[in-house]
Amino acid sequence: MAGSLFTVIDILRTFNTLWQMRNPDKRGAFFHWRLIDAGGNELPLPDWMAAMQSPAGGRKTLRPSQTALFVPGVQMKSVPDLNHVLDQCSEEINCIARYHSQGRVIAANFNGPVMLARAGVLNGRRATVTWMIANWFAASFPNVQLAMQGPVVEDGPVFTAGAPAAVCDLMVELIRHFAGEEMAQIATNGLLYHPMRFEQSSLNFTGISVKTRDSVVFRAKHWIQQHIQTPYSLERVAQEAAASPRTLLRHFKEVEGMTPLDYLHRLRVERAKQLLEVTLIDLTEVMEYCGYQDPSAFRRLFRRATGVTPSEYRRRYTMRISSRWWRADEPGAQARENDLIKDLGIGPDQTFEH
């Protein structure tokens, strides 16, 4: 499944870009990569894939624990077919065992964990595998603690994912292992799906935010989404939803598990997180774009939702490090910030009512 290999490279390339944005004073790239055969020899990429070559500058000598071997899954029709394919892979399995014995991180997805199990890498460890062969896997490798509760299972230096599409989740966990929690969160923000973030980003696009059902809750949510900056009034929201305040509260709690005000706070905090990540505007402007007038209330609500203050959140997760590298007084700087805000679907006069 070569597509998994190239997805891994795409994710590493994207992460290197994010890392360079966070560290403009550092040269080189955080991750390098190579495709190898069963003997550990590098395989050349075809000319048309030149853009996916590892960054220039060479790879410095690394300790084994600073490197990872990624094992993709293989195409299969059935368990006997998978066994037949893997019976031809003795050299690859020996390579996996050798790399593991050297202290390298090992990762695999889909049915790739079967190769790890055959290599003895998973003995006594927790791991996951595609659901299609889970029962067979559990019976064939009783020394492996099969875990099927999440997309990725980490046990020491071994990472496994059961679905081909979970390779993004798998790579985020490897980024967390090698680059730390803050960079992993930045990668998560950019690479993985977050319902609230995508919903927030679509608010200004009528072609995306299409009315799909005529219900009290839908009408209320739609109005709140379009009026994030407007001072909250339950009576006004109920009026727009064509319901009484009491009826709106009851239906909203039944459907969303929260009040309309709680939902508004979630949207506002999500907007604040996006502004803190991708712009350099000051906290007062962030607060105003999110419809808050009281700085202490904004900080309190933001911290309750994220566990950190807005300033700390920006320090940890900004995609552009500091204004000394992106000078706010440079010609066109304010226009660039405005463009970034516009790209997020946010306008300063979008929803204020005077």
N, C-alpha and C positions, 0 to 999 in steps of 0.2 A: 504494500500500500504506500507507494512512493509519495502520494499526495500528503500524507502525514509528515514526511520528512520536509517537504517544501513549506508546509504550513509552519513547522517549527522554525525554519529559517526566516520566514516572513515575520514571525512574532519576535525573534531575536533582533531582526533589523529594526522593527518598530521600536522595540525597547531601547536599542542603542540610540535612536533619535531622541527619545524622551530623556534618556540619561545625559546626552550631550546638551539638551536644553537646560537641564538642571545643573550641569557642571560645565559651563562655557569656558572656564579657565583650565580645564583638563584636556589633554590631547589623547587621541586614540579612541578606542571603543571599549565598552565594558565586556561584551561577549564576542568571541570568535567561534568559528565552527568549521567542520570539515566532514565530508562523507567518507566512510571507510569501508573496506571489504573485510572479510572474516579474518584476515591476517593483520588488520590494523593499518593497512596501507591506504593512503588518501586516494579517492576517486575523483577524476576531473569532472567539472561541470561542462556541459556543452556550451558553445559560444553564445547561443541565444539566451542562456541563463546567466550571462556575465554579471548582471546586476545583483545576483544572489551570492556572488563570491564573498568570502569572509573579508572583513575590512582590511585595508592595507596597513602595513606597519608591523606585521608579523605577530606571532604569539610568544610572549615571554614564557620562560620556564615556569611551570605551575606544579604545585604539589598535586598528587592524585586526587585528594579530597576537594580540590578546586576545579575539577573537571567532571563532566557527566557523559554517560553513554546513553543515547536514546535508541530504543528498539521499537520500530513500528510493527503493527500487526501484519498479517498476511491474508490474502484472499482465501476463502474456504467455502466449500459446498456443504460439508458435514464434518463431524468429528473424525471419522476415518480418513476423510480427505485431508483434514488438518494434520493428523498424525503422519500421513504419507508425505506431506510437504515438509514437515519438521524432521522427519527421518533423513531427509537430504541435507539437513542443516547442522550436521555435527560440528563443522568448523566454526560456524557462527555461535553455536552454543558454548563451545570451548572458549571463544573470544569473550563472551559475556562473563563466564566464570573467571577468566583471567583478569579482566578489568575489575570485577568485583573484589577479587582477592588482593588487588593492588590498592584498594581503598577508594575507588572512584564511586561517584553517585551513579546509580542505574535507574533508568526510567523506561516504561513501556506502556503502550495503550492497546485497546481492543483485545485481540487474542495474543498480543505480544507477551503478556505475563506467563503464558504457557512456556515460552522459551526460557524465561527467567526461572520458572519452576524446574524445568528440565536441567538447567545449569546449577541447581542447588541454591540459587540466590535467595529464594523465598522460604527456605526451611525455617520454621519457627517464627515467621513474620506474618503480618497482616497484609492482605493484597486484595485487589478487585480484578475482575475480568468481565468480558461481555456476558450479558445475561443469557445469551443463546447457548453457552456451554458451561454455565455456572455449576449445574448439578454434576456433570461429568468431571469438571475440574476439581470439585470438592472430593469426589470419590477417588480420583486418580492421584491427588496430591494431598493426602491427609495431614501432612506436616505443615501445610499452609493454612492460616486462619483467614478464610474467605470472608470479606466484608463487602456488602452490597448496598450500604446506606448512603453513599455519596458519590460524586463524580470522580474524586481522586482519593486515594489512600496513600498516606505517607507512613513508612515505618523505618526510622533511622535514615540511612542513605538510599533507600529504595522507594521509588514513586511509581504507582500504577494507576491507570485510568481505564474504565471498562468500555467507553464508547469512543468511536473514532472522532466524533465532534467534540469530545471532552479534552482534546489535545490542547485547546486554549486554556482550560482550567489547569491542566497538568503543567503547562509552561508557566502560568502565574505562580504555581507552587514552587517550581524550580527557581523562578526569579526571586521569590521570597527567601528561598534557601541561600542563594548566592549573593543577592543584593540587599536584602533586609526588608523589613515590614513596610517602610514608607514607600520605597520604590515599587514594591508589590502592589500597594494600594493605588499608586499612580497607574500602573499597568492594568489593574483591574478596572479602574475608571474608564480607561480608553479601549479596552479589549472585550470586556464581558458585558452582557445584557443586564441592564437595571431598569425595571419597569417605570419607576418614578422619573428617572433621568430621561428616558425616551419620551415619556408623556410630557414632561416639562419642555423638551426641545420642540415638540410638535404644536405647541399652543398657538403660534402665530400663522400656521399653515392650514388654511381652511380645507385644502385638498387632502390633508392627513387627518385633521380633527373633524371627521365627518360624523354627523349625528346619526347614530345607528338604531336608537330606540327612544321611544317617547315615555320616559318614566320620571317620577319626581326626583330620584337620586341622580339620574343622568342629567336632567336639566340643571340641578343644583351644582353638580360637579363642573359642568360646562361653563356655567356663569362664574364660578369661583376661579376656574383656570384662566378665564379671560380678564379677571379683575383681581389679580394677585396683589396689586399695590393699593387697592381700594380699602379704606377702613372697613373692618368686618361689622356686619349687622345681620343677625339671624333673621330678622323680619324682612330685610331686603332680599336675602337669598331665598327665603320661603316665597316671597312675592314672585321672584323670577322663576321659581320652580312650580308656581301655581298650586301651592299647598299652604296649609297653616304651619306656623313654626313647630307646633307639637307633632303634627303629622310628618313634617320633614325630618325632625330629630329621630322619630321612631324608625322611619324607613332607612335613613342614612346609617343608623347604628346597625340595623339588621343586615344591610348589604355590605357596608364598608367596615363595620366593627369599630367605628369611631364617630365623633361628631363632625359636622361641617367645619367647625373652627379648627379641630385637630387636623383635618385634611388640608386646610389652608396653611397651617403651620408647616406641614410636611412639604408642601409645594414651595413655600417660601425658603425653607432651609435648603431644599435641593437646589433652588436658584442660587442661593448664597454660596453653596459649595462650588457650583460651576464657576461663578464669578471669581471666587477666591483661587480656584485652580488655574484659570486661563487668562485673567486680567491682572493688572497692577493698580487698579483704582483703589482709593483709600476705603477704609472700613465704613466711613460715614456714607459714601456713595453706595457701597454694597447694601447697607442697611436700607437706604432709600429705595433702591431698585427692588427690594424685597417687601416694601410696604410697611416698614417699621419706623416709628418716630422716636422711640425711647431706646437709647443705646444699651441701657442695663437690661431691659426686657429682651432685646435682640440677643445679647450675649447669653442670657440665662436660657432662652429657648434653644439657641444653637448648641450650647453645651449639653443641655438635656438630651438633644437628639443625637449628637456625635461623640459626646464624652470629652470634647476639648473646646477651647475658646476659638472664635474666628481667627484670631492672630496665629494661634498654634496650628490650626488646620491649614492655613496658608503656608506656614513655615514647612510643614510636613509634606504637603501634597501639591504645591504649586508646580506647574509645568515650566515656568520661567523663574529663574532663581531670584535675583534681586535687581533693584532699579539701577545699581551701579553698572550692570551689564546692559540694561534696557532703559536708558535715560529718559525720564519723563519730560525733560525740558528740550529734548531734541526736536527739530522741525518735523512735524507730522506725527509726533508721538501720541497726542490726544486723538488724532484721527484714527490711528491704528487701534487704540483702545476702543473707540466707538465702533469700529468695524468688527472687533472681536465680540463686543456686546450684541451688536446687530446679528452676527452669525449665530449667536445663541438664541435668537428669536426674542430678544428683550429690547424694549424701547423705553426711553425715559418718560415719555408721556403716554405710554401704552394704555394704562388703566386708571391714572389719577383722575379723580372727579373733583372739580373746583367749585 
